[in-house]
């Protein structure tokens, strides 16, 4: 009862603010390497776009039998970059594990890609910096393929280290190296969407792009007056084969005082309630986040450790993660009945808290003039695991959960790797499906190579009707 009362006290000002000062949290437009709407006509769903009026479309029966389950590797990561624009020489290869992969899908969430100043929050979205991040991601993911096909020494290559002076994001490895003999793969952007400082971008292997359909986005602002986009979430959804995915990038309310977690819980409740996607002409498409088959939620969730600051710092120095996690606010919301994230899962945390560092330093922030960064009157902020990755739904199994090292901002990026099961039904297009499958890639004839090259002449044509 008390918890519900606290929740109501947080939510009612938002309801008033939404009526007095309604600002849209972002359009449904997004950036992608290829249009996805064309796909619906090619996948025998009656030739209607996913957002078409249901009264104008009749779903045609699709003869099929349940096929086998496919397995993919998904890489997910979140990074609060603190409003710092990426340097042109920033190398993201280590962060993305691009050399040790390959992964089938990348889900990358950023917070504070622009400083959260009033003009950025109230004005039009500043997409220029977001596009710089996207191009750096593209370069890192596809660099291996490019370098393997280019002469040695071009663009920074020789044995002596053409990377001198380049900034890198380094992973904290728990052991085990990756593979050497894997063929490099090209990646394409399925969808990228930015709302103020929140940026979510999803990439898949180029040979999987034709199996992606019905992509759409939804933005929810929970910031100033309960509706602006300095806090909130960007969500994207799409189908891969016959399985629906939803990815949510959040930036929840900040604050380390007692009771501030109620504002974060309210943000999470708002995001889950207000995020919605088009139902489509079939009238059975998932409408809300939790309706999808596989869901991953990541971001700067801002949950803190409910211990005195001095004790928290002492336990961090001792690397006593068990005691700290027993007092972690997010873990409480995941495990307790009625918690904001009840029913979600999170992997075991075996890495140092990711917040708050002095910029360009490995020292935790203390509010004092340490490491040349403290200023008089600044707040003291105890270390915390603010940056997290959660998931729910059958068919998702986490195989890695760690952090990476970059001094770019006061946060450290966190990443996770998942084994994902995807349903791939057999239908009357089974011959086409075979030609697009990995079995065909492994046993491809020269004639089939020519067929695939012809199909990929124009990458903007997402799915042609045979």
C-alpha positions in Angstrom: 0.0 0.0 0.0 2.8 2.4 1.0 4.6 1.5 -2.2 1.6 2.3 -4.4 1.1 5.6 -2.6 4.7 6.6 -3.3 4.2 5.6 -6.9 1.1 7.8 -7.2 2.9 10.8 -5.6 5.5 10.5 -8.4 3.1 10.0 -11.3 0.4 12.6 -10.7 2.5 15.7 -11.6 3.4 13.9 -14.9 -0.2 13.5 -15.8 -0.8 17.2 -15.2 2.3 18.2 -17.1 1.4 16.0 -20.1 -1.9 17.9 -20.4 -0.4 21.4 -20.0 2.8 20.9 -22.0 2.6 18.1 -24.5 5.8 17.8 -26.5 6.1 14.8 -28.8 8.9 12.5 -27.9 10.0 11.9 -31.5 8.5 10.7 -34.8 8.2 7.2 -36.0 10.8 7.8 -38.7 14.2 6.1 -38.3 17.5 5.6 -40.1 18.3 2.3 -41.8 20.5 1.0 -44.6 17.5 -0.4 -46.5 13.7 0.1 -46.3 11.9 -2.6 -44.4 8.3 -1.8 -45.3 8.8 -3.3 -48.8 9.4 -6.6 -47.2 5.7 -7.2 -46.4 4.8 -7.6 -50.0 7.5 -10.1 -50.6 6.6 -12.3 -47.7 3.2 -13.3 -48.9 1.2 -11.2 -46.3 -1.3 -9.8 -48.7 0.8 -6.9 -50.1 -0.1 -4.4 -47.3 2.4 -2.2 -45.4 2.7 -3.0 -41.7 1.0 0.3 -40.8 -1.9 -0.1 -43.2 -5.5 0.3 -42.1 -6.8 -3.1 -41.1 -10.2 -2.4 -42.7 -8.5 -2.3 -46.1 -6.5 -5.4 -45.9 -7.4 -9.1 -45.6 -4.7 -11.4 -44.4 -4.2 -14.3 -46.8 -3.7 -17.7 -45.4 -0.1 -18.7 -45.5 0.3 -22.5 -45.9 3.1 -23.6 -43.6 4.4 -26.1 -41.2 6.6 -25.4 -38.2 10.2 -25.5 -39.2 13.4 -25.9 -37.2 14.8 -23.5 -34.7 17.7 -21.4 -35.8 20.4 -20.2 -33.3 22.2 -16.8 -33.5 24.7 -14.9 -31.4 23.5 -11.4 -30.3 25.8 -8.7 -28.9 24.2 -6.0 -26.8 25.9 -3.0 -25.1 25.0 0.2 -23.4 27.2 3.3 -22.9 26.5 6.7 -21.4 29.0 8.9 -23.3 28.4 12.0 -21.1 27.6 14.4 -23.9 31.1 14.0 -25.3 31.3 14.0 -29.1 33.4 11.0 -30.4 36.9 11.9 -31.6 37.4 11.1 -35.3 40.1 8.6 -34.4 38.0 6.6 -31.9 38.4 2.9 -32.6 35.4 0.9 -31.4 36.6 -2.5 -32.6 37.6 -3.8 -29.2 34.4 -2.7 -27.5 32.3 -4.4 -30.3 34.5 -7.5 -30.2 34.6 -7.2 -33.9 37.8 -9.2 -34.3 36.8 -12.1 -32.1 33.2 -12.4 -33.3 31.5 -12.7 -35.5 28.1 -12.0 -34.1 24.9 -12.2 -36.0 23.3 -9.1 -34.5 24.4 -6.0 -32.6 22.2 -4.0 -30.3 23.9 -0.8 -29.2 22.4 1.8 -26.9 23.8 5.2 -26.0 22.8 7.9 -23.5 23.8 11.5 -23.5 25.1 11.5 -27.1 24.5 15.3 -26.8 24.7 17.4 -23.6 21.4 17.6 -21.8 21.1 21.4 -22.1 17.7 23.1 -22.4 18.2 23.9 -26.1 18.9 20.2 -26.9 16.0 19.0 -24.8 13.4 21.6 -26.1 14.7 22.0 -29.6 14.9 19.6 -32.6 16.9 16.4 -32.1 20.6 17.0 -32.9 21.3 14.0 -35.1 24.7 15.1 -36.4 26.6 13.6 -33.4 24.4 10.5 -33.5 25.3 10.0 -37.1 29.0 10.2 -36.2 28.6 7.4 -33.7 26.8 5.3 -36.4 29.5 5.8 -38.9 32.2 4.9 -36.3 30.2 1.7 -35.6 29.9 0.9 -39.3 33.7 1.4 -39.7 34.5 -0.9 -36.8 32.1 -3.7 -37.7 33.1 -3.7 -41.4 36.8 -2.9 -41.0 37.9 -6.6 -40.9 36.1 -7.3 -44.2 37.6 -4.2 -45.8 41.1 -4.8 -44.6 41.1 -8.5 -45.7 40.3 -7.4 -49.2 42.7 -4.4 -49.4 46.5 -4.3 -49.7 48.4 -4.6 -46.5 49.5 -1.3 -45.1 46.5 0.7 -46.5 44.6 2.8 -44.0 46.8 2.1 -41.0 47.8 -1.4 -41.4 51.5 -2.6 -41.2 53.2 -4.7 -38.7 54.6 -1.8 -36.8 51.2 -0.6 -35.6 49.5 2.1 -37.6 47.2 2.5 -34.6 49.7 4.8 -32.9 47.7 7.7 -31.3 44.3 6.1 -32.0 41.9 6.1 -29.1 40.4 2.6 -28.3 37.8 1.1 -26.1 39.3 -1.9 -24.4 37.3 -4.8 -23.0 37.9 -6.4 -19.6 38.4 -10.0 -20.6 37.5 -12.9 -18.3 39.6 -15.3 -20.3 39.3 -17.3 -23.5 40.2 -15.8 -26.8 38.1 -15.8 -29.9 38.5 -17.4 -33.1 40.9 -16.8 -35.8 39.6 -18.7 -38.8 36.1 -17.1 -39.0 35.3 -15.3 -42.3 34.7 -11.6 -41.9 31.1 -10.6 -42.4 29.5 -7.3 -43.6 26.9 -5.7 -41.3 23.9 -3.5 -42.2 22.0 -1.1 -40.0 18.4 -2.4 -39.5 17.2 0.7 -37.6 18.8 3.7 -35.7 16.7 6.1 -33.7 17.6 9.1 -31.6 15.6 11.0 -29.0 17.5 14.0 -27.6 20.5 12.1 -26.0 19.2 8.5 -26.3 20.4 6.6 -29.4 19.5 3.0 -30.2 21.0 1.3 -33.2 20.6 -2.3 -34.4 22.8 -4.1 -36.9 22.6 -7.5 -38.5 24.8 -9.5 -40.9 24.2 -8.5 -44.4 23.0 -12.0 -45.4 20.3 -11.8 -42.7 18.9 -8.5 -43.8 16.3 -10.1 -46.1 14.8 -12.0 -43.2 14.1 -8.8 -41.2 10.7 -7.3 -41.5 8.2 -4.9 -39.9 10.7 -2.7 -38.2 9.2 0.2 -36.2 10.2 2.6 -33.4 8.5 4.1 -30.3 9.9 7.0 -28.1 8.7 7.8 -24.6 9.9 11.0 -22.8 10.0 10.9 -19.0 12.2 13.9 -18.3 11.4 17.5 -17.5 7.7 17.8 -16.6 7.4 14.1 -17.0 7.3 14.2 -20.8 10.5 15.6 -22.3 13.2 13.4 -23.8 16.1 14.2 -21.6 15.1 11.0 -19.8 13.0 8.1 -21.1 13.4 5.4 -23.7 13.8 4.6 -27.4 12.4 1.2 -28.4 12.6 -0.7 -31.7 11.0 -3.8 -32.8 11.1 -6.1 -35.8 10.8 -9.7 -36.9 13.7 -12.0 -37.7 12.3 -14.9 -39.6 9.1 -15.7 -37.5 10.2 -14.4 -34.1 9.5 -10.9 -32.9 12.3 -8.9 -31.1 12.0 -5.7 -29.0 15.0 -3.7 -27.8 14.6 -0.8 -25.3 17.3 1.8 -24.6 16.5 3.7 -21.4 17.9 6.6 -19.4 16.0 6.7 -16.1 15.8 9.4 -13.4 19.1 10.2 -11.7 19.8 10.9 -8.0 21.5 9.1 -5.1 19.3 10.3 -2.3 16.9 8.1 -0.3 13.7 7.8 -2.2 15.1 8.7 -5.6 14.6 5.1 -6.7 10.9 5.7 -6.7 11.4 8.1 -9.6 13.3 5.5 -11.5 10.6 2.9 -10.9 8.0 5.5 -12.1 10.0 6.0 -15.3 10.2 2.3 -15.9 6.4 1.9 -15.3 5.8 4.8 -17.7 8.0 3.3 -20.4 6.4 -0.1 -20.3 2.9 1.4 -20.3 3.3 4.2 -22.9 5.5 2.4 -25.5 3.4 1.1 -28.3 3.9 -0.2 -31.8 1.6 -0.4 -34.8 -0.7 -3.5 -34.7 -0.5 -3.9 -38.4 -3.1 -5.2 -40.8 -3.0 -8.7 -39.3 -4.5 -7.3 -36.0 -2.3 -9.8 -34.0 1.1 -8.0 -34.1 2.6 -7.3 -30.7 1.5 -3.8 -29.5 3.4 -3.4 -26.2 7.0 -4.2 -25.2 6.2 -7.3 -23.2 4.1 -8.7 -26.0 7.2 -9.6 -28.1 9.0 -13.0 -28.1 12.4 -11.7 -27.2 13.0 -8.5 -25.2 16.2 -6.8 -24.2 16.2 -3.7 -22.1 19.5 -1.8 -21.6 20.7 1.6 -20.6 21.8 4.0 -17.9 19.1 2.8 -15.4 20.7 4.9 -12.7 19.9 2.6 -9.8 22.3 3.0 -6.9 23.5 1.0 -3.9 21.5 1.5 -0.7 24.5 1.9 1.7 26.3 4.8 3.2 28.8 6.3 0.8 31.9 5.5 3.0 30.9 1.9 3.3 30.1 1.6 -0.4 33.6 2.9 -1.3 35.2 0.6 1.2 33.4 -2.5 -0.2 34.4 -1.4 -3.8 38.0 -1.2 -2.7 37.7 -4.7 -1.3 35.8 -5.9 -4.4 33.1 -7.3 -2.2 30.5 -7.5 -5.0 28.3 -9.9 -3.1 27.6 -7.5 -0.2 27.2 -4.5 -2.6 24.7 -6.4 -4.9 22.7 -7.5 -1.9 22.0 -3.7 -1.4 21.7 -2.9 -5.1 18.4 -1.1 -5.9 17.8 -2.7 -9.3 18.3 -6.2 -8.0 15.6 -5.5 -5.4 13.2 -4.4 -8.2 13.9 -7.6 -10.1 13.5 -10.0 -7.2 10.8 -8.6 -5.0 7.1 -9.0 -5.6 5.6 -6.0 -7.2 9.0 -4.6 -8.3 9.3 -2.4 -11.3 11.3 -5.2 -13.1 9.7 -8.2 -11.7 9.9 -11.1 -14.2 13.1 -9.7 -15.9 16.5 -11.5 -15.8 20.0 -10.2 -15.4 23.3 -12.0 -15.5 25.8 -12.3 -12.7 27.8 -9.1 -12.1 31.5 -9.8 -11.6 32.9 -6.4 -12.6 33.5 -3.1 -10.9 30.8 -0.4 -10.7 30.6 1.5 -13.9 29.8 5.0 -12.4 31.0 7.6 -11.5 34.5 8.3 -12.8 36.5 11.4 -13.4 36.7 12.0 -17.1 39.9 10.8 -18.6 40.7 9.0 -15.4 40.4 5.6 -13.7 39.5 7.2 -10.3 36.0 7.2 -9.0 34.5 10.6 -8.5 34.7 11.9 -4.9 33.5 15.5 -5.1 36.9 16.6 -3.9 39.8 18.1 -6.0 41.2 14.7 -6.9 42.7 13.6 -10.1 42.5 17.3 -11.2 38.8 17.0 -11.7 37.0 18.0 -8.5 35.5 21.5 -7.9 34.4 23.1 -4.7 30.7 22.5 -4.0 30.3 19.5 -6.3 28.2 16.6 -5.1 29.8 13.5 -3.9 28.6 10.4 -5.7 29.3 6.9 -4.5 30.2 4.2 -7.1 27.2 2.3 -8.5 26.2 -0.2 -11.3 24.1 2.4 -13.2 24.6 0.8 -16.6 22.7 -2.5 -16.9 21.3 -5.0 -19.4 18.1 -7.0 -18.6 16.1 -9.5 -20.7 13.0 -11.6 -20.7 11.4 -14.2 -22.9 12.2 -17.8 -23.8 14.9 -18.5 -26.3 17.4 -16.0 -24.8 20.4 -17.3 -22.9 23.2 -14.9 -21.7 26.7 -16.2 -22.2 28.7 -13.1 -21.2 28.2 -10.0 -19.1 31.1 -7.6 -18.6 32.3 -4.1 -18.9 34.8 -2.3 -21.2 37.3 0.4 -20.5 37.1 3.9 -22.0 37.9 7.2 -20.3 35.7 9.1 -22.7 33.0 9.8 -20.1 32.2 9.3 -16.4 30.6 5.9 -17.2 32.1 2.7 -18.5 30.3 0.7 -21.2 28.7 -2.6 -20.3 28.1 -5.4 -22.8 26.4 -8.8 -22.9 26.3 -11.7 -25.4 23.2 -13.8 -25.9 22.5 -17.1 -27.6 19.2 -16.5 -29.4 16.7 -19.1 -30.7 14.6 -18.0 -33.7 11.7 -19.8 -35.3 11.9 -20.2 -39.0 8.7 -21.7 -40.5 8.7 -23.6 -43.7 6.2 -22.3 -46.3 5.6 -22.2 -50.1 8.7 -20.0 -50.4 10.9 -22.8 -49.0 13.1 -22.9 -52.2 13.8 -19.2 -51.8 14.4 -19.6 -48.1 16.9 -22.3 -48.8 18.8 -20.1 -51.2 18.9 -17.4 -48.5 20.0 -19.8 -45.7 23.4 -20.4 -44.2 23.2 -24.0 -45.5 23.3 -22.6 -49.0 26.2 -20.3 -48.0 28.3 -23.3 -47.0 27.5 -25.3 -50.2 27.2 -22.5 -52.7 27.9 -23.1 -56.4 29.3 -20.5 -58.8 25.9 -20.2 -60.5 24.3 -19.5 -57.1 26.9 -16.9 -56.4 25.9 -15.1 -59.6 22.3 -15.3 -58.5 23.0 -13.8 -55.1 25.2 -11.0 -56.6 22.3 -10.1 -58.9 19.9 -10.0 -55.9 22.3 -7.6 -54.0 22.9 -5.1 -56.8 20.8 -2.5 -55.1 20.9 -2.8 -51.3 18.0 -0.5 -51.0 15.7 -3.1 -52.6 15.0 -5.0 -49.4 13.0 -8.0 -50.8 12.3 -8.6 -54.4 9.4 -10.7 -55.5 10.7 -13.7 -57.5 
